[in-house]
Amino acid sequence: MEAQQQQSGASPRSGGAAAVAAAGAAPPPAARAVVATAVAAAPAAAAASTSGAAAGAEAPRPYGRPPRRLLRTIAASLGAAGRHAGAAVKAPPSTGKQQQQAGADLDGPWLIVGLGNPGSRYDRTRHNIGFMVIDALASSEGIDMRKLEKSAAVGRGEVVGRKVLLAKPVTFMNNSGDAVAALARYYKVPLSRCLVVSDDLDQPHAAVRLRQRGGHGGHNGLRSIIDRFGGKSDFPRLKIGIGRPAGAMDVASYVLQEFRQGEMEGVDDAIRESIRIIHSVLTLGLDRALSGQRV
């Protein structure tokens, strides 16, 4: 199982621009054109997200980052993507009156991270459903995601009365931990309040599962975060199923595919359910949300 998944997100040192995972919900055409041009100019090593061997990649720079000017362009396009996604998927409204103190995980702000990769070339691919969730949540709450900070597109605001920092790393999937760890350190957010949203090959399509902790399961975005947290993996994560490919299709090609039209209804439902779970975590506390309680 892990060996197959590593094809989709291979080693953090893998290269190959052709195997890059994609951005989240599609931005407007003008923004898509700008960011597509910018991403095309990015170093291949910084763009790596799948197996370099499969893509015929050259040797990458380990943990390379795109130029800051490129990151600003990407961040602006991702903010536009969030506004675009919100029009299509309406999140449940916030209900601050339901907020209750439910343990230490309610003390202080939350860092909520969606995993994916920037660039319009791979809009709406399976690997980027984490971006789609953050886009829809930000849009529904009126949170501007155009700011670039610590190599991530970020937005600060409130969700169900709780202070949150929403983030989408623009370091590309294999280096997600660079941005997540830097944001957590800067804002002094403990691991227990760092909620990571990602795709999951081992769950059926559109199934949503909240977990308190766990390993990376072969997902290189999670692998990078655990690495940057010094090997600690006790941060909550929200995993959205994309299923496994049928037949002989390799995993790397599968996760870089756009969702089929017939799958989009399930994707929209999964995004709504994910946001409902996030509301429940913020309102009731992680333990009660893990038990299945919802607001």
Steps between C-alpha positions, in 0.01 A plus 500: 500500500767755602713419200212581267416823677858615486464509123248778542704704735842331489801606703519863611815513284331373183497727195318547175269785404286262293401316817399805705176477695250773434326799646154493654178642363538671164562877513348737246652475147714813534656382827546153356694640207729706725579222743541243224772717348665547837495133592646405165806706591548339843799272559414137432637395837267733688204360311565135581210311648510160337767250413789663314590167346151462356516851357852472361610782728838654543668508840311750720613745760385357835214697652529771238253789496368706209619864479308736726360695203351174373356423841328839512342435160386155612359635826296761315359237265417270790305777667299537181451125494349511846244757396419294190460176696269656755248584232471134409509339843313671780632411843269469801460839671702567813307474826708673766223458759566127499860544608590321825823467691595133461859457614842632418454476124258796518755731661659727243495524121495206260720450197294327229705386201385359168758299308548531128718672244461836326461548128201500269644222285366242744182669620246274672719194515450236765825593675372850575174446679660646814537832315136478390381469861701803612379701199135427577542563875680830441239617252207411725656684795620803302868428571745646248763242397718728286770567759827310469671408824757233584470353149123457524190680381337592831188663636420603856151530637235330710297185443215425743644770724846340517815669374650306211790522261416327172794394286585341166873433463639618167822303545348210302391178664832345593606809694169576675663461840725801440202734499292320764779479758605861440143626550448288810823630654435862412144503635585267790231250402551157663472183296166422665350804324657443157227338289620370162258420215622257233397243241508129592541212256390242756150638552212471252427797280362797699516321838611742772682392814629703796802357681679623811845388387672244279785434259540634149362185332723565199364853443798727447325815615436339838847347494656844459293647783596220738865546402489875563330441836803296601335164441191585705174389343249580772314770308138454387424440136190492283537241223279500193479183297588494132506119466759304308540480123338218313690269270864562420508877551785604727428705808703802388291543186180439692547772764593749228173439316214744532191361665259363243176687449305215657712528814447871562177462694685279748788747513263786583335290771842411646600866510180592682544213745862600559397854587230369730762291679731801527214699653442215746866484600510873564167505683496179700866409524698230325401214730127552453539548125700175484212323675269602217326801657421773252364853515 
